[in-house]
């Protein structure tokens, strides 16, 4: 009897070519809107609003960016507002979610499962449905029309998902590591900061990325809670800046604003991409 032929798991050359072609087409499909937005931002204002639109600009121009620099208090002011709110959201979300996630993962207390279920249940509450109570609450505590109050609102809605991520990340760490640190004389706080945090750092960075992207791009709450034009965040400022004469849309200014808005997100994601992927895995799979 002849021995059976070994089964080869290597893909055929045709399958490899098809895979790379499909990936290339998908990449082009995702990159095309970004390229269109960038080229439109670099067109002269009149050409950016022309119909029908051309993909390639006749000449490169910074006219749309100059318009945003001079608009209102200047785009720099609105970028700083958004950065301040985003920084507060990231720091607050990481601090609270790390403590809560570690507590749910490692400590036993009455009603632990019930409290964790309550935290997750808040994910099902539509954000738009509680805007009015939130507005009344912020006005009562004198944080309405405040960047700090806006940041606290963003933290509130980032906490459920972030606590879930951090709980699963801490549970994936072997308990033997904690026991060894406690035998070496570490306190509970030292154990968390110096031993556990470096291990779950990918999950912490993932939580921070989600918090940053959510607060940086959020529009509705910033529009409702902020009434002072100088305290507007970047998305609200772009809504006003894109309004042209007689209700027309200034497409050049809008696309220039989009280019400025997505630049920090792209840079941060590219720098922290490997931590983001690792964090998603550690925070979702035990």
Phi, psi and omega in degrees: 000134179278143180290141179295146180289136179295142180277125180273128179266359180284134179292152178288158178303323180296319179294322178296318179296316179298320180298312182292324178295316180296319179295321179296316179296319178295319178297317179295322180296322179282328182278338183301313178299324179293319179294318179299315180297318182294315180293324177294322178295332182268003176275158169299153186304315181295321181289326180294331181262004182290152177226127000286155184274148175254143181290312183272131175288145177294329174205152179280134183216144176257021183299319181292322178291323177297324178297319180290326179298324183268352186285131177058231178277004182095140185296334178300322179296317181288326175295318178295322176300313180295320179295321179296314178296318180296319179297316178298319180295316181296311182297313181295319180294315180296314182300309184289319183289325177295313180295315181292317180297320178293321178295315179292330184277327191241344184248150175253131179208158183300133177073024183302310181294323181293316180295320179294323177295322178296319178299315181290330181297329180296343176296336183273357180275119178297133182302320185293336185286342182242021178295320180295311176301322178295320179298316180295319180296313180296322178293324181294321181265012175062039175241008174287143186063038180228135178294328177294315178299320178297319178297322178296323177297315179296320178299318181303319184274350174269339186300312185303307180297320183293319178296319177300315179298312184289325177299312180294325179294316179293324180292338179280351179276130180300139179292338179300328178295318178292318181298320178295320179293321178293324177294332178279359175099012179288138171282173181298319181290317178296322178300316181292314188284316190262342182248307186283318184301314178299329181289320183262017183304321176303320178291323178297316179294322177298315177300317178296321179295315179299318180295319181294311182298319182295315182285325182293323185260354185292140186239314192296310181296319179297325179291322186277318187276341183254128179242342178275122185300328181286348179257006179298146171274173187299316179299321180291320178298320180292328176300318180285323184289334182280349182284120180261201182285137178054041175079006179287166182252128176276088186296325180296313179295321181295315181290326175295320177295322177296321178297318179292321182293318186276349181296310178298322180297316181295318181295313182296318181294318181294323180289327186248017186300317184293325176290325181297314180295316179296322180294321178297321181290314182290333182271354183238343181237125179275000000 
